[in-house]
Amino acid sequence: MDIACKNSLFTSLCEQVKENNRIDPERYNNQDIKRGLRNADGTGVVAGLTRICNVHGYVMSEGEKLPVKGELTYRGYSIEDLVRGSHGQGRFGFEEVVFLLLFGSLPTPEQLSDFCELLSANRELPEYFAEDMILKAPSPDIMNKMARSVLAMYSYDDHPEPENVENVLRQCIQLIAMLPAALGYAYQVKRRHYNKESMYFHQTVPGLSTSETILRTIRADAQYTEDEARLLDLCLMLHAEHGGGNNSAFAARVLSSSGTDTYSAIAAAIGSLKGPRHGGANLKVTQMLHDLKANIRDISDDEEIAAYLGKMLRREAGDGSGLIYGMGHAVYTLSDPRAVLLKQEAARMAEKNGYGDEFRLLDAVERLAPDVMLKVRGISRAVCANVDMYSGLVYRSLGISEDLFTPLFAVARISGWCAHRMEEYLTGNRIIRPAYKPFSKDKPYIELKNR
Ligand code: COA
């Protein structure tokens, strides 16, 4: 794939691309253009209505954004209640959340058991799919392989186009059920092809929850404890959905609004989630943690940590982006409820599995970062730890490879994408088509010989 891109023609074309595609950010401000579909105060431009989820992080009072404790509700039920309601009764909760997001109400015991059976019956990929579509063409990136797998499933479906609600719903349920298998095969073939490690494929066991299925798929010995499966289930519940405006759900809605097929819409959402500004941030937190461990001599010394965070903000340390990963959120201000729930579990698991120092470092970053951001960058707005601060540490405590951090997010979030696809299919009825304001000057055409 290394095409002749190193010659002088290519270098000069690159310069031309840079020159003719840069737009001064000031132009956005001067013309009141909503960069990133955001208002000047950072709130999102309202692009639609949804009954699926509410992400609440501030209240507006006399035109001012006032910080409040973060709340996340799926179909009106708070995430804390959903976790307490299922885990408190000794049940896995992810399947209940998927049912709630797709169908709009909490399942009865019978509905829940039927739905779990339905998912279980659809866990396997189509015959020869893994051999032909995954094993023969490994990818160094599991998200890339998952997106390609979803897109390839179109040709294994006798009715791939969105013919009616029943057909779209069937495709959604099958994709939700099968994505863990696509993750498993993509991961194993990546291990073998790129890491030069062994691959192992275990039989799918009917009746297991999504988190148990995943742990079986990715572990060499296919073994896991109830506690581990419950913790992964919590992660799946917390990552299942986050409103219509989040980048991947919006991508699914944009594609759905054009009338395209389910496979195209979900593959696009996976592509969006792969980005480091979206689902890829949990990996960035892990890389930040490695860097902090390598550079902080005394992790109990708040002053030393704060000084290092200051250097990160000044782009003198870290990955040079000027960001403290795991901090800040587009909506949440005082707290991200997902981070609050995960932090408790991260603390418990980290002590148990020898990651105590890592946990204490992240806790220090959470405590110290807002003050350092104020002093170094003048950021006075409320900044809290977000879900990515502790999710990576939880995965590491479960012995899960960094390769799988974002793919696990996708296995959970596909339920939200499918709910948004159904809502867009049933109610949108208009192609999403915002406008870009052109500002290039009209020019007379110049004949080739005169240029
Ligand atoms: N580290 C450093 N600076 C940060 C920051 C962070 N974690 N979070 C916000 N800021 C800065 C922004 O760069 C921006 O500065 P600028 O005006 O000089 O450009 C300013 O604070 C205002 O930020 P805000 O309006 O909150 O940003 P946002 O809503 O566009 O971004 C995030 C939200 C999540 C993208 C942002 O907080 C971020 O990049 N965090 C780190 C990455 C991360 O953890 N992502 C996971 C999200 S779940």
Residues whose N, C-alpha, C, O or C-beta is under 5 A from the ligand:
A	BS01	COA	G42 R277 H278 A281 G322 L323 I324 Y325 G326 M327 G328 H329 A330 I379 N386 D388
